[in-house]
Amino acid sequence: MEESRRLNREVVAEFRANGGKLGGPYADVDVLLLTTTSADTGEQRVLPLGYGRDGERLIVFAADDGRENGPNWYHDLLAHPRAEVEVGSERWAVTASVATGEERNMLWDKQFERWAFMADLQAKVAWEIPVVILTAVTPLR
């Protein structure tokens, strides 16, 4: 767990130092920074996530590498759907919602062109990986 936190801190620092550009294994991945409010402690958490777009909306997937309970950020958003995102050098407030039904299926299928590995990940788990929609509320800067 500490190794994962260290890696996240490094990626966040690189992201912010380079206007959202990352190198290494993340060089060709669209990455945003998501700031959530912890469901447990109320503290702010910042983490990098790969994302897709659906028009103006940003789409993230709560796969957590197949762990059944899902990522902490997903539970944070369920408890506190208001969050902040950083894309490149821009930052704004968003409201998170979980896609369901046909909308979820459409958003899920749309990402396979970019992230074919998601189909393999879904096939490994018995639960449906949540698709989270981040809708802009207002620009922060």
C-alpha positions in Angstrom: 0.0 0.0 0.0 2.8 2.4 0.9 4.5 1.7 -2.5 1.3 2.6 -4.3 1.0 5.8 -2.4 4.6 6.7 -3.1 4.1 6.0 -6.8 0.9 8.2 -6.8 2.8 11.1 -5.2 5.5 10.8 -7.8 3.0 10.8 -10.7 1.0 13.7 -9.2 4.3 15.7 -8.9 5.3 15.0 -12.4 1.8 15.8 -13.7 1.8 19.2 -12.0 5.4 20.0 -12.9 4.8 19.3 -16.6 1.3 20.7 -17.2 -0.3 17.3 -17.2 2.3 15.6 -19.4 3.7 12.3 -18.1 6.6 10.1 -19.3 7.4 6.4 -18.9 4.5 4.0 -18.9 2.0 6.8 -18.7 3.3 8.8 -21.7 0.5 7.6 -24.1 -2.3 7.5 -21.5 -4.8 10.3 -20.9 -4.4 10.9 -17.2 -6.3 13.3 -14.9 -5.8 14.1 -11.3 -8.9 13.5 -9.2 -9.3 15.1 -5.7 -11.9 13.5 -3.6 -13.0 13.9 0.0 -12.3 10.7 2.0 -15.5 8.9 3.0 -13.7 7.8 6.2 -11.7 10.8 7.4 -13.0 13.8 5.4 -9.4 14.5 4.2 -8.7 15.4 0.6 -7.1 12.7 -1.5 -5.4 13.4 -4.9 -4.7 10.6 -7.3 -3.9 10.1 -11.0 -6.5 8.1 -13.1 -6.7 7.2 -16.7 -9.8 8.6 -18.3 -11.9 8.8 -21.4 -14.2 11.5 -22.7 -17.9 11.5 -23.6 -18.4 15.0 -25.0 -17.6 17.4 -22.2 -17.9 14.6 -19.6 -14.9 12.8 -18.2 -15.2 9.0 -17.7 -13.3 6.9 -15.2 -13.5 3.2 -14.4 -13.5 1.9 -10.8 -11.7 -1.4 -11.7 -9.0 -1.3 -9.0 -7.2 -4.0 -10.9 -10.0 -6.4 -10.1 -10.2 -6.1 -6.4 -13.8 -6.7 -5.4 -14.3 -3.8 -3.0 -13.2 -1.3 -5.6 -10.9 1.6 -5.2 -11.1 4.0 -2.2 -11.7 6.9 -4.6 -14.9 5.3 -5.8 -16.3 4.9 -2.3 -15.2 8.5 -1.6 -17.3 9.7 -4.6 -20.3 7.7 -3.5 -20.2 9.4 -0.1 -19.1 12.9 -1.5 -19.9 13.2 -5.2 -18.5 16.7 -5.5 -14.8 16.5 -6.4 -12.1 18.3 -8.4 -10.2 17.3 -11.5 -7.1 18.5 -13.2 -6.5 17.9 -16.9 -3.4 19.4 -18.3 -3.0 22.7 -16.5 -6.7 23.3 -16.1 -8.6 22.5 -12.9 -12.4 22.5 -12.2 -15.1 21.2 -9.9 -17.1 18.1 -11.0 -20.0 16.1 -9.7 -19.6 12.3 -10.0 -22.4 9.9 -10.9 -22.3 6.2 -11.6 -23.6 5.2 -15.1 -26.2 2.5 -15.2 -28.1 0.5 -17.8 -27.7 1.4 -21.5 -25.6 4.5 -20.7 -23.1 2.4 -18.7 -22.9 -0.1 -21.6 -22.4 2.6 -24.2 -19.6 4.3 -22.2 -18.0 0.9 -21.4 -18.0 -0.3 -25.0 -16.7 3.1 -26.3 -13.5 2.7 -24.2 -12.6 -0.8 -25.7 -11.1 0.9 -28.8 -8.6 2.7 -26.5 -8.3 0.2 -23.6 -8.8 -3.3 -24.8 -7.4 -4.6 -21.5 -10.6 -3.5 -19.7 -12.5 -6.4 -21.4 -10.0 -8.9 -20.0 -10.2 -7.3 -16.5 -14.0 -7.4 -16.6 -13.9 -11.1 -17.6 -11.8 -11.9 -14.5 -14.3 -10.6 -12.0 -17.9 -11.6 -11.1 -19.0 -8.0 -10.5 -19.7 -5.2 -12.9 -16.9 -2.6 -13.0 -18.4 0.8 -12.2 -18.3 3.5 -14.9 -18.1 6.9 -13.2 -19.1 10.1 -15.0 -17.4 13.3 -13.9 -19.5 16.3 -15.0 -18.1 19.8 -14.8 -19.7 22.1 -12.3 -17.6 25.2 -12.6 -14.0 26.1 -13.7 -11.6 26.7 -10.8 -9.0 28.4 -12.9 
